[in-house]
């Protein structure tokens, strides 16, 4: 268990400064704006994919059954 604990501590020691950096950046409005733009882009892409999946489903539904 001691080795696992040391690995955990090393992981936290490496990760914590990175998390603090992210928290600092999140306080910056420019980063938040970029995140908002990314979210809008993802939602638009999701809507396009849903439309395509509906069209594909309709197309596949109209196909005759495969011959056996």
C-alpha positions as CSV (number, residue, x, y, z in Angstrom):
1,X,0.0,0.0,0.0
2,X,2.9,2.4,0.6
3,X,4.0,2.3,-3.0
4,X,0.4,3.0,-4.2
5,X,0.3,5.9,-1.8
6,X,3.6,7.3,-3.1
7,X,2.3,7.0,-6.7
8,X,-0.9,8.8,-5.7
9,X,1.1,11.6,-4.0
10,X,3.4,11.9,-7.1
11,X,0.4,12.1,-9.3
12,X,-1.2,14.8,-7.2
13,X,2.1,16.7,-7.0
14,X,2.3,16.8,-10.8
15,X,-1.4,17.4,-11.4
16,X,-2.1,20.1,-8.9
17,X,0.0,22.8,-10.5
18,X,-1.7,22.1,-13.9
19,X,-5.1,22.4,-12.3
20,X,-4.2,25.6,-10.6
21,X,-3.1,27.0,-14.0
22,X,-6.4,26.0,-15.5
23,X,-8.3,27.7,-12.7
24,X,-6.3,30.8,-13.2
25,X,-7.0,30.7,-17.0
26,X,-10.7,30.2,-16.4
27,X,-10.8,33.5,-14.6
28,X,-9.8,35.1,-17.9
29,X,-12.8,36.2,-20.0
30,X,-11.0,35.4,-23.2
31,X,-10.7,31.7,-22.4
32,X,-14.3,31.6,-21.3
33,X,-15.4,33.2,-24.6
34,X,-13.4,30.6,-26.5
35,X,-15.1,27.8,-24.5
36,X,-18.5,29.3,-25.3
37,X,-17.7,29.4,-29.0
38,X,-16.5,25.8,-28.8
39,X,-19.8,24.8,-27.1
40,X,-21.8,26.5,-29.8
41,X,-19.8,24.8,-32.6
42,X,-20.3,21.4,-30.9
43,X,-24.1,22.0,-30.6
44,X,-24.2,22.9,-34.3
45,X,-22.2,19.9,-35.3
46,X,-24.4,17.7,-33.1
47,X,-27.6,19.0,-34.8
48,X,-26.0,18.3,-38.3
49,X,-25.1,14.7,-37.2
50,X,-28.6,14.1,-35.9
51,X,-30.1,15.2,-39.2
52,X,-27.7,13.0,-41.1
53,X,-28.5,10.0,-38.8
54,X,-32.2,10.5,-39.4
55,X,-31.7,10.6,-43.1
56,X,-29.5,7.5,-43.0
57,X,-32.1,5.7,-40.9
58,X,-34.8,6.6,-43.3
59,X,-32.7,5.4,-46.2
60,X,-31.8,2.1,-44.6
61,X,-35.4,1.6,-43.5
62,X,-36.5,1.9,-47.2
63,X,-34.1,-0.8,-48.4
64,X,-35.4,-4.2,-49.3
65,X,-34.4,-7.1,-47.0
66,X,-31.2,-8.9,-47.9
67,X,-31.5,-12.1,-49.8
68,X,-30.7,-15.2,-47.9
